[in-house]
Amino acid sequence: MALPAGAFPLRIAGAKILAAGGSPVRLAGVNWGGAQQDEGVLYGLDRIARGDLIDRIAGPWRLNHARIPFAVGAIMNPDGTLKTAKAPAARLAKNTDLAGLTPWQILQQVIDDMTINRVKAGKDPLYAILNQHLLWPGWCCSGADANGLHYNANWPASAFFACWKLIAQRFKDNPYVGYDLHNEWRPARIGGATVTPTWGTGNPKTDARLCYQQAIDQIRAIDPDCLCFCEGLSYASDLTGWKAHPVGRGGVVASMHDYSWFHDAGQTQAAYEARMDARGGYLVTEGIAPLWVGEFGWNTDTPTATMHTGWPPQFLAWAAKRGLHWCWWELSATAVLGTEPSTNVVKVRPGQREAFSLAAGQDWGGSQTDVLGMLAPIMPPALPG
């Protein structure tokens, strides 16, 4: 259910996200990718008018936010200077008013249209959570892409922090924007050696928690009321270090990802829930921090009966029991070019079917109603009043 403009800015109390008036809210959303891919442009702008797509997300799909993955390299160069190349016109065929803009300018316009421009039009905003998905644009994620930390051999940490400061400066007056600071911490090859992320060690080269606290301090100096979302280690599947070493800056939401391949086949519901609680669910049960599953999903081309067995119903039951916030991966019905950074292997080709999509058809005109029906038990209720 959409969140009204009066619910913002959101704030944190223990393990709850609260509206400005104090009522608990549940975030339920979808990932709108593309700005992290080779060309840096959101999916679908060549297939459907963005206003129609935003209306569908916030309307019949009853979702209240979209996570927007982006690559630092779609916005700026490693030295911190802005990219100036225009986005390919073909990627904007159904949104021609965006022609001639850079990917960063397009991203700004789409987020404004999701948020402040909807409010001006008398509609509820669609909360936007920007996610730094990659340094160099392309396909994500693997252990071979050298993008598992906030820097690599080609991208200094200074570019990561400079990009977040730029984004915070742009959206500091927009209360409907949050920041998911780094995607899926994982080992990366840097300078010929494998560097493995850590949590709470104090090592500036590896410590995810230290990176988060430094980024939040810089963002909050510009945008003090924003929420920041912080993913765990091991492809965002592990928040075990948070209890001893929390991200102690206030207004912070812990984030996990979950997919079927994170688990052993044939596990029981009890075993699944015990694992998930140990790796992150304890933050909710112990009242430590809100938990947002920023990515989860399954193949929407699968027969409906198959979706009701194995991991999907296990995840849904756990998410309902814990009252989790969540964001489905992925919105797009069709993919764009995606090349794996570092290896230069093409992983996704233009026009390829996106098997995890909530939209349907080459024209993006349909919706995956079976999946939306399965998500109904974890949809948020309307706010009181």
N, C-alpha and C positions, 0 to 999 in steps of 0.2 A: 504494500500500500504506500502510495506517495507520501512524502513528508511535506507539510505546508511550509511556506516561507517563514512563518513565525516560529517554527521549531529550531531555527538556526540562530546563532552558532550552537552546534552540538557540544556536549561536554561529558566528562567521565566522572563516575562516582563508583569506586571499587571495581567490580566486574561488570558494570552497566554503562551503556551509552544513554545519555539523557538528552531530551529536547530542552530547549531554552527554558521552558516552563516547568521542567522537573520530571516529566513523564518518561518512562523507559521507552526506547525505540529499538527496533530490530532492523539492521541493514540487510536488504535483500536485493541483489543486483546481478549484472551481467558484465563480463569483460568485453569491451569494444576495442579490439586490437587493430593493428596495421601501422600505427605510428612508430612501432619498434622494428618494422620490416625494412627491406632494402631501400624503398623509396620514401619511407617516413610519413606515409599518408594513411589516415584511417580507412579501414575496410568499408566498402559499400558506397562511397561517395560517387562512384561511377554507375551504381545500380539503382539508387533510390534517393529521393530528396531527404536531406538530413532531418528536416522538421518532421516528416512523416515517420521516420524511424524512431526519433526521440519520443514522439507521441505514442507510438506502439509500446515502447519499453515502459513508459510511465503510465500508460492507459490499460489496454487489455492484458498486458503481461503483469501488471500490478507490481512492478519493481520500483525501487526508490533511489537506486544509484547505479552508476556505471564506473567500473575500473578501466582506466585508459593507460595501457602500457605504451611507453615511448622509449626511444633510444637517445642517449645524450648526443650521439653523433648526428641525429636528425635535426638537432637544434643548434649545436655549436661545434667548433673544432677543438682539438686537444689543447690548444693554447687559450681557450676561452672566448675567442672571437665568434660572432654569429655566422651561421651558414647563410649564404645569400642566393643560392640556386633555387629557381622556381620549381614547384612540384610539377610532375608530368600532367599535362592537360587531360590526357586520356583517363586519368584516375579520378577526374572531377566531372565526368560527362553529365551527371544528373544534378550537379551543384556548380553550374558554370560561373556563378558569382564569385567563386573562390579561385578562378583561373588567374594566373599571374602572381599568386602568393607563394611564399615559402612554406615548407611543412610546418614550421613553428607558427607562422601566421595563421595557417589553417587550423592548427590545434587550438590556438587561442579563440578563434571565431566559433568553432564547434562547442567548446566548453562554455563560452558566453551564451550560446544558443540553448545549451542544456540547463543553464542556471539563471543568470540575471535577466536574460531576455525572455525567458518563460515567465518569470515573476512579473516583468513589465507588461506582459500580455495577459496577466490575470490567471496564470496557470501555476501549479506546484512545480518547484524546481526539481531537476534530476541531479542529485548530489554526484559530483565528479571526484573520483579518487585517482589522481595521477600516480602512475607507477613507473619508476626507473627500472626498465626491464633489461636493458643492455647498454653497454657503452657504444660499441660500433653497431650500426643497424644491421638486422638480419634475422635469421631463424634462431629460436631459443627453445630448449636449453639442453646442453650436454656438458660432459666433462672435457670436451675437446674444443669448446668455443672461446676459452680464455676470458670469459665474462662472469666468472663466479664470485669475484670480489668487486670492490668499488674502484679498482684501478687495474691496469695491466701494463705490459711493456710499451704499449702505444698511447695509453690514456693515463695521465697522472691523476692522483686523487684530487688534486686541485680542480680539475675539470668537473668531477662529480659534485663537489661542494659548490662550485661556481654556477653549475646548472640549476641546483636547487635554490640558490639565492635569487637567480634570475626568475625562476618560476614563482617563488614566494612574492617577489616584488610585483610581478604582473597580477597576481590574484589576491593580494593582501586586502583589498577592499571587497572581495567576493566571499561571503561567508559560506558558500555552498561548494567549497573545494577543499579536499583533504589530500594528504601526501603519503603514498606507500613508497618508502624510501629506497629499498633495494630488493630486487627479485632473486629468490632462490639461491642463497649463499651455497657455494659448492667449490670443490678444489679447482684450481686453474693453473695452467702452465704459464709461468711468468719468468722471463729471463733464463729459459732452459730448465727450470726447476718447478716442481709441483708445490703450490702454496695452498694450504688447507685453512679455511676460516676457523676461528675459535670464538669463544664467548666468555667475556669477563677476564681475559688474561692481561689486558692492558697493553698488548702489543699493537701499535698503530698500523702495522702491516696486515694483521689478521683478525683483530678483535671486532666482530660485528657490533657488539654492544657499544664499544667506544666510538665507532663510526657513527652509529645512530645518535648518540648523545651529542657528538660534535655537530652533526647535520641539524638536529633539532634546535640546538642553541642558536645556530646561524639563521635558521628559518624563523624561529620565534622572535628573534630580534626585529624581524620585518613584519611577521604575521602572527601576533601573539595568541590569537584565539583558535587557530587551526588545529584539527586532529592530525596526528602522525601515526602511521601504521608500520609496524616493525616485524618483519618475517624472521623465522627461525633458521637454523642451520639445516644441512642435508636436504637441499631443495625445498626449504620451508616446511619440512616435516617434523622438526625437532626444536621444541622450546623448553627443553628440560633445564637449561642453564638460567632461565629467567628468574626462578625462585630465589636462587642465591645471589644473582646479579641482575636485578631488574633494570629496565630502561627507565631511570628515575627522573623523568622530566615533567610528569603530569600531562594529561591530555593525550595519552599514548594507548593505542590499541595493539595487542599482540596478534600476529597473523600466522596461520598455517595454510598449507596446501594439502590436498588429499586426492589421490587417484587409485584406481584398482591395482596398478602395478607397484604401489608402495607396500602391498600386503601379500601374504601367502594365500594361495588359493585354498578354499575349503575351510578357512578359519570360522569359528563360531561367532555369534553376536557378542557373547561375553568376552571372548578373547580380543575381538576387534575393539570393543569399548574400553577394555583395560589398557590396551596399547595406546589408544588415542587419548585417554585421560592421563596416562603417564607422560605422554609427549607434549601435551598442551592443554587438555581439558581441565587439568587441576587448577589452572588459572581462574576458571569460572567457579568450580566447586568450592575453592578456598577463598573466593572473593578478591583475588589479587588484581586481575585486569580483564577487560573485555577480550573476547576471542572472535576473530573474523577469519573465516576460511576464504581467503581471497581468490583461490582457484579450486574448483572441483568440477567434474563432469564425466559424461560417458558418451559412447557412440550413439547418436540419435538416429542413425540408419538401422540400428538393431531392431528386430521385432519387439513389440511392446512386452510380450511375455518374458523375453530374455532380460529386459531391464529390471524385472521384479525378482531376480535371483542374484545371489552372490553379493558383491560389494555395494551396488547402489542402494538397496534397501537397508543395508547395515549402516551406511553413512547417514541416510535420512533419519533413521531411528535415533542414532546418537545425536545428530544435530538438533532434532526436536527435543530430546531429553535435556540437553544442555542449553537450549534457547540460543543457539549460536547465530552470529551474523555470517552472511555468506555471499559469494559472488560466483555465478556460473561461468565456466569457460566452455564456450565462446559464443559471441553474437553472430559472427559472420557466416553467411551461407556459401561464400566463395572466397578462396584465398588469393593472395598476390605473391609476387616473387619473394622467396625467403632463402637466403644463402647463409650457411653457417659461418659466423665470424671465425677467423683464424685458419680454418681448413678450406674455405671457399667452395664447399660442397653445396650444390643446390638441393635443398630439402623440400621446398614447396614451389609449385609452378603456378603461374597466373591462371585463374579460372578453375583451379582444382577444387573439388567439393570439400568443404570443411565438415568433417564427420561429427564434430561435437556441437554443431550449430543449433541455436534456438530459432533462427530464421530458416526459411526454406525456399528453394527454387533459385534459378540463376538470376531472377529479377528481385530476389529477397522478398517476394510478396507474401510468402506463407509463414506460418508459425508452427513450431513443434508442440502441438497441443497435448500429445501423450506425455511428454516430458514436463510441460507446465502443470499438467494434472498431478504428476508424481510429486512436484515441488509444493503443491498446495498446503500440506501439513506444516511446512516450515515458513510459509509466507507470513509477513508481519500483520498484526491487526491494525486497524485505524487508531490513531491517537485519540484519547478522550477529548471531548469538547470540540 
